[in-house]
Amino acid sequence: MSTPSPAETSGTALTGNDAPPRPAFVTTHWSVVLTAGHNDTPRAQAALANLCQTYWYPLYAYVRRRGHSPEDAQDLTQEFFARLLEHNWVGRADQQKGRFRSFLLSAMNHFLADEWDKARAQKRGGGVPPVPLQFDTAETRYGHEPVDKTTPEQNYERRWALTLLDRVLQRLRSEYEQDGKSELFTALHPCLVGDRTAQPYAELAVKLGVNEGTVKSAVHRLRQRYRQLLRDEIAQTVANPGEVNEELHHLFAALAT
């Protein structure tokens, strides 16, 4: 491995050595919601609304896989989240086994079985402002999904995992953009997948105008930060930090189905 020259390491364009470490989240969003329970708080409501905006699409795809039309799936999903926030259904969640992914699917199944007919007979949302969901892109995304033989539940798990990974990639891209390294991220982010020995380090070195050792170091930092953000994103959807590893394994298993 070649050694980076002083010119290549003097700045932060590739190395980022002088950048302060970003703090990790101390309190996860879902744990905030669970802790509030029936004693609703503005902080818990804001955390729950944020989680809903992030992870609504897997639930929409689940409803579609259950045989509902695009229009009904939109109405169902929007009404579900409105009632989730209005009636604080989080109080039903088991705080010892609380994972937002599982809670959301269970609550939706309960809604579909027991409350949708009643909801259609009432004013939508009960006066609660609707959660802003990007339904304009929902059916396009759903239409691009490959045809498979998985169950609606298995598809939900897979869509959840893909949504989470996309969220992590967006956060990572945003960090590089904030540091003025958009071009670096664009060049290196394909290296997040695949074996390290199969990466085009030499080609990237030529493209970026640095030596191969510098590229390898930059890719190592990119992967390391990606892993940190992945664990942080998962931590925001489980009740306690001890569940992160298990949830990580579960989601990667869902991607393999």
SERO-807691 format. One record per residue (C-alpha): y, z, x; residue in one letter. Coordinates in steps of 0.25 Angstrom, whole numbers, padded with zeros to 4 digits, always signed. Layout:
BEGIN
YZXa;...
This chain:
BEGIN
+0000+0000+0000m;+0014-0004+0005s;+0025+0006+0007t;+0038+0004-0002p;+0050+0001+0007s;+0062+0010+0006p;+0069-0001-0001a;+0059-0001-0012e;+0059+0014-0014t;+0073+0017-0012s;+0076+0015-0027g;+0069+0018-0040t;+0067+0004-0044a;+0052+0005-0042l;+0049+0019-0038t;+0057+0028-0047g;+0055+0039-0037n;+0069+0045-0039d;+0068+0045-0054a;+0066+0059-0060p;+0053+0061-0068p;+0055+0060-0083r;+0051+0073-0090p;+0039+0073-0098a;+0040+0077-0113f;+0038+0092-0114v;+0035+0093-0129t;+0027+0081-0136t;+0032+0075-0149h;+0020+0078-0157w;+0019+0092-0152s;+0033+0094-0157v;+0029+0089-0171v;+0016+0097-0171l;+0023+0110-0167t;+0033+0108-0178a;+0022+0107-0188g;+0028+0110-0202h;+0040+0116-0196n;+0047+0103-0195d;+0058+0101-0185t;+0068+0090-0181p;+0061+0089-0167r;+0047+0087-0173a;+0052+0077-0183q;+0059+0069-0173a;+0046+0070-0164a;+0037+0065-0175l;+0047+0054-0179a;+0047+0049-0165n;+0031+0049-0164l;+0030+0042-0177c;+0040+0031-0173q;+0032+0030-0160t;+0018+0030-0166y;+0019+0024-0180w;+0013+0010-0177y;-0001+0015-0174p;-0001+0021-0188l;+0005+0008-0194y;-0006+0000-0188a;-0016+0010-0193y;-0011+0009-0208v;-0012-0006-0206r;-0026-0005-0201r;-0029+0003-0214r;-0027-0010-0222g;-0012-0008-0226h;-0002-0019-0226s;+0009-0020-0217p;+0019-0016-0228e;+0011-0004-0232d;+0008+0000-0218a;+0023+0001-0215q;+0025+0009-0228d;+0013+0018-0225l;+0018+0021-0211t;+0032+0023-0214q;+0029+0032-0226e;+0019+0040-0218f;+0029+0043-0207f;+0040+0046-0217a;+0030+0056-0224r;+0025+0062-0210l;+0039+0066-0207l;+0044+0070-0221e;+0032+0079-0224h;+0029+0084-0210n;+0014+0080-0210w;+0013+0085-0196v;+0010+0099-0202g;-0004+0093-0204r;-0006+0091-0190a;-0016+0100-0182d;-0008+0105-0171q;-0020+0107-0162q;-0025+0093-0164k;-0012+0086-0166g;-0010+0072-0161r;+0000+0063-0167f;-0009+0051-0167r;-0020+0058-0175s;-0010+0065-0184f;-0003+0052-0187l;-0016+0045-0191l;-0021+0057-0199s;-0008+0059-0207a;-0007+0044-0210m;-0022+0044-0215n;-0018+0056-0224h;-0005+0048-0229f;-0013+0035-0232l;-0024+0043-0240a;-0015+0053-0247d;-0001+0050-0247e;+0002+0035-0247w;+0001+0033-0262d;+0010+0045-0265k;+0020+0040-0254a;+0021+0026-0261r;+0025+0033-0274a;+0036+0041-0267q;+0049+0037-0260k;+0045+0033-0246r;+0047+0043-0235g;+0053+0054-0245g;+0067+0051-0240g;+0063+0053-0225v;+0069+0043-0216p;+0058+0033-0212p;+0052+0034-0197v;+0058+0021-0191p;+0045+0013-0188l;+0046-0002-0183q;+0038-0008-0194f;+0044-0022-0191d;+0035-0023-0179t;+0023-0015-0185a;+0015-0027-0191e;+0018-0036-0179t;+0012-0026-0170r;+0000-0024-0180y;-0002-0039-0181g;-0003-0040-0166h;-0014-0030-0165e;-0028-0036-0162p;-0039-0036-0173v;-0049-0025-0170d;-0060-0017-0177k;-0055-0003-0174t;-0052+0006-0186t;-0038+0009-0190p;-0039+0023-0183e;-0044+0016-0170q;-0032+0006-0171n;-0023+0018-0174y;-0027+0025-0161e;-0026+0012-0153r;-0012+0009-0158r;-0008+0023-0155w;-0012+0022-0141a;-0005+0008-0139l;+0008+0014-0146t;+0007+0025-0136l;+0005+0017-0124l;+0017+0007-0128d;+0026+0020-0130r;+0022+0024-0116v;+0025+0010-0110l;+0039+0010-0118q;+0043+0024-0112r;+0039+0019-0098l;+0047+0006-0099r;+0059+0014-0104s;+0058+0023-0092e;+0058+0012-0083y;+0070+0005-0090e;+0078+0018-0090q;+0076+0018-0075d;+0080+0003-0074g;+0066-0002-0070k;+0063-0011-0082s;+0059-0022-0073e;+0050-0013-0065l;+0043-0008-0078f;+0041-0022-0082t;+0034-0026-0069a;+0026-0014-0068l;+0021-0010-0082h;+0009-0020-0082p;+0004-0011-0071c;+0002+0000-0081l;-0011-0006-0085v;-0023-0010-0076g;-0029-0005-0064d;-0019-0002-0052r;-0027-0011-0043t;-0025-0023-0052a;-0010-0022-0053q;-0001-0033-0047p;+0006-0024-0037y;+0009-0035-0027a;+0015-0045-0038e;+0023-0034-0043l;+0028-0030-0029a;+0033-0045-0027v;+0040-0045-0041k;+0047-0032-0039l;+0051-0034-0025g;+0044-0022-0019v;+0031-0019-0011n;+0018-0017-0018e;+0017-0002-0015g;+0030+0000-0022t;+0024-0007-0035v;+0012+0001-0034k;+0020+0014-0034s;+0029+0009-0045a;+0016+0006-0054v;+0010+0020-0051h;+0023+0026-0056r;+0023+0018-0068l;+0009+0021-0071r;+0011+0036-0069q;+0023+0036-0078r;+0016+0028-0089y;+0005+0039-0088r;+0015+0050-0090q;+0022+0043-0101l;+0008+0041-0108l;+0004+0055-0107r;+0018+0059-0112d;+0017+0050-0124e;+0004+0055-0128i;+0008+0069-0127a;+0019+0066-0137q;+0008+0064-0147t;-0001+0075-0145v;+0000+0090-0148a;-0002+0096-0134n;-0002+0090-0120p;-0017+0093-0119g;-0020+0082-0128e;-0014+0071-0120v;-0026+0067-0112n;-0035+0067-0124e;-0025+0058-0132e;-0024+0049-0120l;-0039+0047-0119h;-0039+0045-0134h;-0028+0034-0134l;-0034+0026-0123f;-0048+0027-0130a;-0041+0021-0142a;-0035+0009-0134l;-0050+0006-0129a;-0055+0004-0144t;
